[in-house]
Amino acid sequence: MAGKLNFARWGNDLYTGQRSYPIVQKRRLWFSIVAAFGVAAILVLGIKGLTLGIDFRGGSQFTVTQAQTTEQSVGIEAVQEILPEEEPRVAVLGGSAVRVQTTLVEGAEEQAVVEALADAYGVDPQAVDASFVGPTWGERVSERALWATIVFVLAAAVFMAIYFRAWQMSVAGILAMLSDLLISAGVYALVGWEVTPSTVIGFLTILGFSLYDKMVVFDKVRENTAGVLDQTRNTYAERANLGVNQTMVRSINTSVLSLLPVAGILFIGALWLGAGTLRDLSLSLFVGILVGATSSIFLATPLDVALRERDPKYREHTERVLALRQELAASGGEEAELAAAAAGRSQLIPGHHQGNAAQPRRKRAR
């Protein structure tokens, strides 16, 4: 009970400004970390590459049901007896089914592979189902998956630009989503699991989740920064940082609740029970949700602030606020305490967190 109360108090302190983490102020650190992960993902993709499934590369697929054994080496050896140069991909589907994928084989070779697999796994040849996907179909699936991603990203960019009326938030959101996709793809390549249509669906789903989470954070940032240039108490970065802190608990809660069922599918269903049809989707969802939630807190808003501060009017406003704060700190009195509080928290002073313009009070007449 005490833990719940402490967590609730922590969230309340973040929202009211009593507690704050300098997330925006340490944006160079977050940018460096994301860049390191991005470079690592590119290297993994370039060296190891994605393992494309049969739906993308084309080929033959043999499914053995009621197999007496599910050892992958048995299927590999059986195929190589017929096709010595072949490197088949064998996956276990459930407790007694095995899927073997090869390059496209037809006619007598296909029948020979069916009989070899049936003999190796101790089943009747009728229990081995053979099918194939042509290379044209694979190219079409790949092209549609690429176009689906492009259309989603462009539509999201236009929507954010119109909704927030700021191209900076749109660019920051898209860059953060692309980093989510890149890092997720890098992890997928590192694990070495096949990329299937389910994987593509998972990637598109995490882009949607990432967009939703960033929209919530940006909406709070927009609320806090309304009229920020018309006051001299806080900078844009400080008010944006408050928005990130205010939505942090919500982002954590949403991500944890989303990860729990996906983790159950991945670790229990796919890895423990061997449900191979679920692991492609669950891995992409698990990594994507985790990366997307992190980027919503540590990347999206810091990118927006970095882009804003390239604008002369925001840069000049920041310099004016900091200069006035130094003057107040040197003057002493109540104004100095307020300036010190604002500088120490790097956000809004409690009681002035709703985004309204708040001018520092003048010195009292003596």
Secondary structure, 3 states (H helix, E strand, C coil): CHHHHHHHHHHHHHHHCCCCCCCCCCHHHHHHHHHHHHHHHHHHHHHCCCEECHHHHCEEEEEECCCCCCCHHHHHHHHHHHCCCCCCEEEEECCCEEEEEECCCCHHHHHHHHHHHHHHHCCCHHHEEEEEECHHHHHHHHHHHHHHHHHHHHHHHHHHHHHHCCHHHHHHHHHHHHHHHHHHHHHHHHHCCEECHHHHHHHHHHHHHHHHHHHHHHHHHHHHCCCHHHCCCCCHHHHHHHHHHHHHHHHHHHHHHHHHHHHHHHHHHHHHCCEHHHHHHHHHHHHHHHHHHHHHHHHHHHHHHHHHCCCHHHHHHHHHHHHHHHHHHHHCCHHHHHHHHHHHHCCCCCCCCCCCCCCCCCCCCC
